[in-house]
Amino acid sequence: MTTEKIYNFMGLRKIATGLSIVLLLISIGSLAVNGLKFGLDFTGGSLIEVGFEQEPDLNGLRDKLQSAGYEDAIVQTFGSPVDILIRMGVAHDPKLGDQVLETLQSGETQELTLRRNEFVGAQVGEELREQGGLGMLLALFMVMVYVAFRFQLKFSIGAVTALAHDVLIVLGFFSILKLDFDLTVLAALLAVIGYSLNDTIVVSDRIRENFRKIRKSDSIEIMNISLSQTLGRTLVTSFTTLLVLIALAVFGGEMIHGFAVALLVGVCVGTYSSIYVAANVLVMLGICKEDLMPPEKPEGDEVDEMP
């Protein structure tokens, strides 16, 4: 028996189950009612780049554009503080760039330069939404097959449940707050799946090892021992990852803000799910020593030793 401090994680499994159910219901409800606020990568629109001589006030630029009737304009820096990128979900007009430039130039003492005026097509659109959904289901199925082969079927169900739990909550977060869902957020969502899966496999490996090594403990106690042993690794990994993501969210600019926010939420939820969701599912499925003990060789199959 290990001499490390053992935390009673499974003592809170009913509370954790209730919390997960509430979060999932809120997320699914918001996705059903509000849907996702798709960015220009999905919907298409116009993209305009304007060069300034001095760093402008972004809020002031947004107010000017809204006053001129461009209410959905997204204003952000592009590369440097004096390069401004403006995205609009409107049909492309060759004169749109000049009109926006004229709007921004009003009241400015510095000279503005129109650097780009182009149409951004819907890179993913309806086809990629459907194919992306099918691809994600296929990925979850392949994860289930891999974990079942690597560990056991009950572990695969727990891992896939944890992944689906994380994805739905991140999507629900963006739906509730009506944040833009673009290609960078989609990339972050895929990264969340990889991060959560890696964490879940580490925990599952320790659970399997302890089920085979510890003979006189029940399933709940073995779960608590395994989660306690991997807690330090889980927290250190999550904490260092969060530090980087917070820096990206605060200082990375508008271009990757959605990416950083999606990963921030995903890492927090993924850390929680690797401790409670995956392990909780194993308990619900009645995981026991017999599921993980290597099969014993029949006596008749033993090879006689050479004299």
N, C-alpha and C positions, 0 to 999 in steps of 0.2 A: 504494500500500500504506500502511496506517495506521502511524503511528509510536508508537501507544499500546502499553503492555505487554500481551502476549498470553499468556493462561493456557491450558495444555493440558487443557481440560475433557474433551475426548473421549478423552484418554489413559486416563481412569478410567471410561470408559463400561461396560466389562465388569464392573468391581467394582460400579458403580451398578446395573447390570441385576440382578446377583446379590442385592444388598441389597433392591431393590424386590420381587423375586420372593419372598424370604424374608419380608418384611413382609406382602406380600399373602397368602401361604400361612398365616401365623400369624393374620392378621385373618379370613380366610375360615373357617379351622378353628375359631376361637373363636366366630364368628357361627353356624356350623353346630352346635356343641356347646352353647355357653352361651346363644346368642341375645342379645337386648338386654333390659336391665332397664327396662321401660317404667314411666314415672311415672303419676301419677293422671290426667294429661291424656289418657292412652291407656286406662287401665284403669278409671277412675272410683273413687269413694270419698267419704269424709267430710272436711269442712274445718271446723275450729274456730278461732276467733280469741279470744284471752284478753288482757285488759288488766291490766298490773301498775302499781303505784305507783312502784316502783323497778326498775332494770334487773336482771333475773334471770340466774342461771347456766344457760345453755342445756344444758350437759352434765348438770347436776343435774336439770333438767326431763326430759331423755331417760331418765335412770336411774329416775326416779319412774314414768314411763309404762311402761317396760319391766317394772318390778317389778309393775305392776298388770295386766300381760298385753297391753299395746299394744306389741308388739315391733317392728312395722313403722312406728311413728309417726315422721314427719319434722317436726322442730321447727326453726323459723327465725324471725328477726325480720321484721316487716312494717311498713315505713315508718319506725318509730322503735324504739329499743332496748327500750321498755316495751310494745310491741305484739308479741305472739307469735302466730304462725300455726302450726297443727298440722294435718298432713295424715295421713290413715289410709286404707289400702286395705281398708276394711271396709264392710259394708252400712250404710246410713243408719238411725239410730235417733234419734227426737226427744229421747230422754233421754241420748244419748251426750254432749252438751255438758255437761250437769250432772254426769255421772259423771266426765268428765275434769277439770272444774273442781274437783270435790271431791278428786280425786287430787292435783292440783297445789297445792291450798290446804293440804293436810296439812303441818305443819311450817313454814308460812310465817307471819310476823308481819304482813305487809302484806295488804291486802284485794285480792282478784282479782275481775275483772269478765268475765262471758261476753258477748262482743260479737257473735259470729256462730256459728251451728251449722247448716250446710247440706250438701247432697249435691252433689258435683261429678260431673257426667255424663262419660262417655267421649267427649270432644269429637271425637276423631278415630277411635278404634276400628278394627275390622277393615276397614271400608269405606274409610276414609281411608288406611290402610296400603297397601291394594291400589291405590287411585287415586293415592296419593303415589308409589308405585313406578312406575306407568305414566307419571305426569307427569314423573318424573325421566328415564325412558328417552326420552320425547318431547323433553324439554329437551336431552338429549345429542344426539339426532338433529338437532334444529334448529341446535345449535352446529356440528355437522359440516357441515350444509348451508351455514351462513353462512361458516364458515372456508374451505370449498371454493370458494365463490363469491368470497370476499374475497382468498384467496391461491391455494391449489391443493389437490387432493384429498389428497395426502400430508400436508399441514399439518393438514387436518381430522382425519385419523386420529390424528396425534400429539397434537392438542389434546384430543380425546375420550378417548384413552388416559390422558393426564395427569389429566383430571378424574375418570375412574372410579378411577384409582389413589388420588387424594386422598380421595375419598368412602369407599372401602373401608377405608383405613387409619384414618380418623377413627372410623368405625363399629366397627372392630376394637378401637381404643383403649378405647372405652366398654364394649365387650363384655368385654374382658380384665379391666379394673378394676371391672366391674360397677357403673358409675356410672349414675345415673338418666337415662333418655332421655325427655325431655318436649318440649313445644312450643318452648321456648326453644332447646333443642339442635337441633331440626329447623330452626329459623330460622337458627341458626349454620351448619348444614350447607349450606343454600342460599347463605349469604353466602360460605362457603368456595369454592363453585363459581364465584361471580362474581369473587372475588378471584383465584383460580387462572387463570381464563379471561383476565382482563385482563392478568395477568403474561405468560401464554403468548403472547397476541397481540402484545404489545410486542416480545418476543424474536423471534417469527416475522416481524414486519415488518422488523426489522433483518437477519435472515437473508436474506429475499427481496431486500432492497436491496443487500446485499453480493454476492449471487450475480449480480446484474445489473451491479454496478459493478466488482468485482474479477475480472479475466479470467485471471490466471496462477496461481491457487491451486486446490487440489483441495477436495472437499466438506468433509473433516475440518478443514482449515485455515480455511475460511470459517466453519464452525461455531464454532471457537475464537475467531476474530476477533469474530464477532457477539455471542457470549456475554460476551466480555471487555468489549466496548463497552457492554453493557447491565447489567453486573454492579453498577456503582455505583448506578444507579437502582434496581435490584432490592433491593440490600442496604439502602439508605436507606429505601425504602418499607416493607420488612419490619421493619426495626429500630424505626422510629417507630410502626408498627402494634402491634408486640409490647409496646412500652412502655405504650401505652394499655390493652392487653388484660391485662397483668400487674397494672396498677392496678385494673382492674375485678375480676379474679379475687381479689385480696387484700382490697380495700376495698369491693367492690360488694355484699357480702352474699350470703346463700344463694339469693335469688331469681334472680340472674343468674350464679351461679357456674358452672353447667353451660354456659351460653352462652359465657362467657369462656374456659373450658377447651377447649371444642370449637373455638373460633376460634384459640386459641393453637396447638393441635396442627395445625389446618388451614393456618394461615399458614406454619408451619415446613415442613410437608410440601409445600404449594403452591409455596413458594420453591424447594425442592429439585426438584420435578417440572418446573417451568418451565425449569430449567437442564439437567436430565439426562433426564427421561422423554420430554418432547415432542421435544427435539433428538435424543435417542437413537433414537426411532422413525423420525425422518426419515432418519438414517444407515442404519438397517436396511432402510428402503424404497428406498434407493439414490437419494436426492435428488441432482439434478445441475443444471448450468446450463441444459440444454435444457428442463427442466421449468418454468423461470421466465422464460426470455428471451421478450420480446414477439415475436409473429410478424412476420417481415419482409414488407414489401409487395412483391408481384410487380412486375417492371419495367414491365409493361404497364399497371399501375394507377396509376402516377405521373401527376400532373396537370401538363400543360405550362404553363410560366410564360407570362404575357402579355408580348407584346413591348413 
